Structure formats: C-alpha cells, structure tokens
Amino acid sequence: MRADLLPEPLPLTERDFPLAHPSQPIDPLHRPVRGDLAHIRCAGQIFVPHYAVPMPHHVGADGAPLRRLGRVDGDVLTTLAPGAVFNVLDIAGGWAWGQHDDHGLVGYVAMTALAVA
C-alpha cells in the first residue's frame, strides 16, 4: 500500500503513557521478576519484554535446593520438601526459574529434581 494512502496517525497524549505513581522497589527473592521476564500477574505493574504463565511442577522424592542462581555453586535459599509445588516460569540450561508455592521464594531448581504436576 502506498504511504500517501495511509490514514494520518492520531497524536499521542500524556494519557497514553500515564505515570500514576513512583516505581516501587522489587524484592527479587519474593517477586518473580527478572530483566527479561516476569510472572503474568505482574503485567500492567512492571514492564519487561515477556510475561510467563507458571507451569506447576512437583519436587521429587529427595527434595531440592532452591538456589539464588541457576548453577550448582549458587547460594541455597532453602530446601524444597518432596512433593512441594514449584511454579516454573523459565527453563534454560537444565535449570528452572520460578517461585515456590508455599512461601513465595523465587529462585532456581535443577530440572532433574522436578516433575510436571
């Protein structure tokens, strides 16, 4: 289509991009938000390129450490009990990033310790 035949775009106003209140600090241990991804419930509150719907998984019979980073030497935040629900938001390199259902801690669990709920 020729550009001269396209309708004139409507002008943007300050109502199109409201800043209703100051940004609020994000607690990375309890709020499932990274620079590239956030839990779908954060849409409209926090701007990131992608939002994910959680995929519930159960922790295996041996339990699993919940780590701050997705690697074996990452600090252990807590140990998840066998059968606990871990809501996976992203999987990469054998690690699942998400949030523990019981106390809301956010971190990484090895995929080998999880099974789809």
N, C-alpha and C positions, 0 to 999 in steps of 0.2 A: 504494500500500500504506500502511496506517496505521502511524504511527511506533511505536505501542504494541505492534505485532506483530513488529517487527524484533528480531533477536537482540541481546543485550547485547554490545557490543564488548569484545574482550579487552584487558586493561590492557597498556600499553607498559612495557617494561623497559629497563634500560641495555644489554641485549644487542641490542635492536632498532636502536640507533644507536651502535655502538662507535666509540670514538676510539682506534684501535690504536697510533698513533704521531703525533708532531707533523707539522704540514704541512711539506711540502718546498718550497723556493723553485722557481719555474718560470722557466726560461730562455726568453723569448719568441722568441728567434732560432732555437732548435733544438727547441722543444716546441710542436706545433700546438694551442695553447690560446688562446682569447680569452674575454672575459667571457660571451659568449653561445653559444659553440660550441667543440667540441674534436674531435679525431680519435677515432674509435670505440675505438682501442686504449687511450685514456685513461679509458674508462668504468670505474668502480669504484676509480679512483685520484684523479680530480679531478672535483669537482662543477660542472657547468654545465647550463643548461637543455636543450641539444641536443648530440647527437653525430652526426658525419657519417662515412660510409664514403667513402674517397677515390675520385675519378674520375680515372684516369690520362690525361694529355694529353701530347702531344709539342710541344716548342718548334719553331717554324717555321725556315725556312732562314736567316733573318737573325739568329737568336739572340734573346734578350730580356733586358732588365734585370729583376732581382728587386729589388723596392722594399720599403722598410720600411712605407710607407703606400700605399694604393690611389689614387694620383694622380700626375700627371706630374712634379710637383716633389718627390716623396718621395725620400728618400735611397736611392741604389743600393747594395744589399748585395753584389751580384755580378752578373755577366752569365752567363746560362744559354746553353750551347752549342746549336747547331742539333741537333735530334733528341733532346735531353735529355728525361727524363721529369719532369713536374711534376704532383704529386698534388693535384688541386683539391678543396677542402673546401667552398668557398662562392663564389658568383658574384653580384656586385652592381655596378651602375653601370659595366659594361664591364671590371671587374677581377675576377681570380680570386685568391682567397686559398688558400694551401696550402703544401706542402712539396716542396722539390727532392729528387729521389730519390737523387742521388749523395752530397751532403754534408749533407743534412738541414736546410738553412737554410729558415726559414719566412718568407714574405712575400707580396707581391702581384705579379702579372704581368698585363699587359694581355691581355684575351681575344683581341684581334686577332693576337697573337703565338703563339697556341696552337691545336692541332688535337686532336680526340679520338683517343686511342690505339686 
